[in-house]
Amino acid sequence: METYPSRLTDHPAWQQAWRLRCCPPDHILHQPADTSLKGHLTICPWCRENLAMGHWPVPAAEKLPIERTRPIPGQLYTLDPKLAGWGPKARYYNPPVVLILACPDVHSVFVSQTYGDPVMAGPDDIELGPVFSGFAQPWNCYTLQQADLDICLGTVENQVVEQVRRGHEAVWFEPPPGSLLWFFRHMEVETGFFFSSRAVSELITAHDNRLLTIVISADKERILNDLQVLPVQLSSPDTSTTSPLELLFRTEPDPRHLPLAAADTNTLPALLFTVENNRLTTAHTQDIILSGTDYADGLLTVTGTIAALPPGNHVWLFRWQTDGQLIEPIPEHTGYHDQLFWAAFALTPPQILPPARLLIRILHEPSP
């Protein structure tokens, strides 16, 4: 369990920050203790004190109607209370107030975390201005979903947003290790990561699902028409039982567009389809470099990289082709990040023998 020196825990500003960011609300504190609460009570003297004092009934908060509008840069928002929960280091993560810095699209926002006590401000923090107490943290900016936002508290002056943006790009102040500010900033970054990591994961999943839905739900004749004008060819003319998504794997690059033969067997072509306005508009090959192929206990794991990808959003699709079959990978052991990918398949020993091979298709949505 994480412990802190007494010179830190005795500091009133640290106690306030800890309680605000890391302690559960009373209705959870006074429930029968589960593993998460027991772990927290082991490290938190203030929650132990509150628990010993007994539960004071608190009137239920009145729910007021809230008019939802699109967020804009400069607004301060609370986050949805439902996002709170137990996380690493036996902490109960409470959502912070964030400052909107940018709205890249209709689904996401780029924000700076804020804090209300100026005692915890460092030399590179930005005051929120005369109307709001506290400061924005240029060193603690991240992406959230717009759906994560709850109540708009108001709007700061334009120069505050510009100062935070510039501060985010500048060299950040490094507090002395072990100092109050050093511990506080670590806690703030860990708080932001708890909420941003979940948001980014859900945004990626939603985006992947959206691109996949375009293909999966497409009219097969329309997909066939798109493919006929691209530099690809179907491996079989019989497509009567082939789904729209499977058509992409039954499609091979035109030999005239294949990359030059590699000197070894670690290079293979991936077929990249550009998706625009719900149509397949271009197709070309991209070299894939295999960095690892391991087979053990009926599981084939393949890893590799791609040299470059065009700007925009991408969804990687994998199949293992053997004896005319297209075998899907195991979802929980398959993924990609930037130019790196990994995929795992449940296969019998005969299914990994040549001419069995990995097929990779990439859906590409150009940047606006």
N, C-alpha and C positions, 0 to 999 in steps of 0.2 A: 504494500500500500504506500501511496505517496505521502510523505510527511514534510512539514515546513519548519524552519527555525523559529524559536519563540520571538525573536526580534521582529519577525514578519507577522506572526499571528497576533502579536500584541498591538500592532499598529491599527488604529481605528479605520484608516482608509482601506487597508487590506481586508479587514473584517467585513466592511460594507461591500467591497467588490466581490468577495467570496460568496457572501450570502445572496447577492443579486444574481450572480452568474451560475453558482454551483449547487445551491440548496433547493430541495423540493418544497413545494407549497405545503401549507399545514394539512390539507386534506389527504395528502400522500404521506406526510411524515407520521400522522397518527393512525394510519392503517396498520393491520398486522404486517410485521416486517418481512419482506421477501429478501432474496439474496442481494439485490441491488441496494435496498435501504440499509441492510445490515452492513454492507461494505462502506456505505457513506457514513454511517454512524461511527464506524471505527476511526475515521479520519477527521470528523467534523465535531469539535467540542460545542459549537453553538447549537447545532441540531440536537445534540444530546441534552443540552440545557433546556431547550424548548420542549423537548419530549417529556422531561422530568416535571415541567411546570403544568403539564396537562393541556388538554385541548380547550380553547376558548371558542365558543360558537361565533361564527362570522355570518352576517346576513348575506344572502345570495346577491351577487351584483346584478343591477338592473340592466337588461339588454336594451340598448338604444338602436333605433334604425340607422344604418350607415349607408350613405349613398356612395356606391363604388364608381370610381372614374379611373381612366388610364393614368398610370404614374408618369411623372415628368421629372427631368433632372432638377435637383434643388429641393425636392420634397423630403421630409423626414417621415418615416413610417415605422410603426410597430410591426412585428411579425405575428402571424397566426399563432395563438397560444397552443393550438393542437400540435405544433412542431416541437414543443418542449418534450423532454424525455431523458431517461437514463442513458449514459454513454460511457466512454472511457474514463479511467481514473476515479471510478466510483462517484462521479458527479451527475447531478441532475441539471441538464443544460436548459437554461431559460433563454428565450429569444431576446436578442438585443434590439435597440432602436437603430435603424440604418438610414444613411443619407443616400438618395438616388443620385448617381453620377452619370448614368447613361442608360438608355433603353435600346439595346441592339436590335430587338425584334419584338413582336407582340407577345412572346412567351417569357422573355427573360429580362432581368435588370442587372446592371453592374452597380454595386453599392460600396460605401465605406461604412464600417462599423463605427458607432459613436459611444461615448461614455459621458456621464453627467458630472463627475467630481473633478474639478480642475487640479486637485492635488496630484492626480495620476497623469497629468499631461506632461509630455516631453517637449523638447525644443522644436521638433518637427511636426507636432500635432497642430491642428487648425481649429481655432475657436469658431463656434457656430454662429456668433454674432450677438447683437444686443437683445434679441427677442428670446433666444434659447440659451440655457446654460449648458456647459459641457463643450466637448470637442469631437472633431472627426479624426479618424486614424488613417492617414495616407498609407501606412505600412500594413494595413489590414483591410484590403479591398477584395471583393469576390463577387461571384455570380449567384443570383437566386432566381427562382421562378416568380413571375408576377403574381401567380396564385398564392405565393407564400406571404404576400403583403397583407396587412390587416387594416390599421387605422392611420390615416394621414394626419400628422400632428401640425403641419404647417410647412412653410417654404422659407429656406434661408436665402440670403442675398447671393446674386450671381457670382460675385468675386470669391465667395466661400467655396463654391463648386470648382471654380478654376484653380484655386489654390490647392485644393485636395488633389485634383487631377495632376497638377504639376508636381506636387509632393510625392504622389505615387510613382512617378517616373524618375524622381531624383534619388540620390544616395540617402538611405535611411540612417538615422541616429542609432547607435548601438549602446544601450545602457550597460553600465558595469555589471558583470556577472554576479549574481547573488544579491543585487540591490532590489529595493521595493519595486522600482520601475521595471527591472528585468523580469521579476516574477509576474508582475501584472501583465506585461506584454505577452509573455508566454501563455498566460491564461486566456487573454483576449484572442490570440490567434487560434488557440485550440477551440474556443467557443465558436468563432467564425467558421472554422473547418467543419465542425459538427453539422452546422446548418447548410453550408455551401456544398459539401461533398454529396449530401443526399439530393440537394436540388440539381446539381450538375448531372448526377446519375439518372435522375428522373427525366431531365431535359433530353439527355442522349437517348434514353429508351423511347421517349415520346417521338423524338425525331426519327429514330430508326423505324419505329412502327409506322410512322406516317409515310416514309419513303417506300417501305415494304408494302403498305396497303395500296399505294398507287399501282404497284405491279400485280399484287395478289388479286386485287379486286377489278383489275382491268379486263376489258373485253378481249378474249383471246385473238379474235380476228384483227383487232386493232394492233395488238402486240406483233402478230405475224406480219401485218402490213408495215409496221415500223422496221422490223428486222429485214424485210426484203430489200429495203433501200439502203441498208447499212453494209459495210464491208465484212459481212459474216455469212456463214452458211449453216443450215440445219444438218445435223448428223443423220437424220432420217426424215423422209418426206411425210411419214405417217405421224400426225400430231393429234389424232382424234382423242386420245386418252391423256394427253399431256397438259398439265396445268400451266397457266401463264408464267409462274415463277420457274417451273421446270424447263420451260422453253429456253430460258437464259442458259441453262446448263446443257441443253441439247443443241445449243448453238456453238459453233467453233469459229475461231478467227479465220478469215480468208487467208490462204497460204501466202498471198502476196504481201500481207500485212504482218506476218509473224516476225518477231525479232530474229536477228542473226543467231545461228546455232551456237550455243555456248560450248566452251571448251570442256566443261564438266557437266555433271548431272544435277548440279545444285541450282540451276536457273530454269524457271518455267514461266510462260506467259499467263498473266491474269487478263481477263477480258473486262474492260471498263465501259459501262454504259452511262451516258449523260441523260439525265431526266429533266426535262423542261416542259412546263405546262401539261404535266401528266402524260407526256409522250417520251419515247426513246428517240433522241435526236442525233446522237453520234455514238460510235463504238470504236475503240482502239485497244491495243494491247499495251501492257506495262510489265516490265521485267520484275519478277519476284525472285529474291535470293533466299533459298532455304538454309537456315542456320542450324536446324536440328530436326532429326526424325528418329523417334524412339518408340519401340514396341515392347510392351511388358504387360503380362497378366491380362491379355486380351484388349489392351488399350494402346492405340497408335496416337502419339502426340507429335504434331508438326509445328515448328516455329519458323519464322522468317521475317524478312523486311522487304519493303518496296523502296526503290531508289527515290521516287518522287511522285507526288500526287498533285493534280491541278487544284487551284484554290477553290474552296467551297466545302460542302458537307459530303460525307462519304459513309456508305454502309457496305461492310464486307459480308459476302456470302460464300459458304464453303460446302462442298460435297466431295465424297470419295467415290470414284467410279471404278467398278469392278464387275466383270461379266454382264455388262449391260445395266447394272443396278446403279442408282445414285443414292448413296448412304449419307444421311444427315449427321452432323457432328453432335456431340453431347453439349447442350447449351451451357451448363455450369463450368465447363472446361474449355470454352471457346470465347475469343474476344479479339479486340484490336485497340491500339492506341497510337495515334499519329501514324507512323510508318511501320510499326511493329504489329505482327499478328501471331496468334496461336490458335490451334484447333485440335481437338481430340475426337477420335472415332472408336467405337466399340466394334472390333473386327476379329474374325477368326484368322489363324495363321495363313490359310490359303488366300484369304481376301487381300492380303497385303503384297502378294507376289505380282511382279510385272505380268501383263501390262497395266495392272491397276495403277491409278494415279489420282493426285489431288487436283480438283477443279476449283478455281477462285473466280468469282464474279464480283465486281465492285459497282455499286450504284453511286453516281456522282451528281450532286445538285450544285450548279455554279453559284458563286457568291452573287448577291444582288448588285 
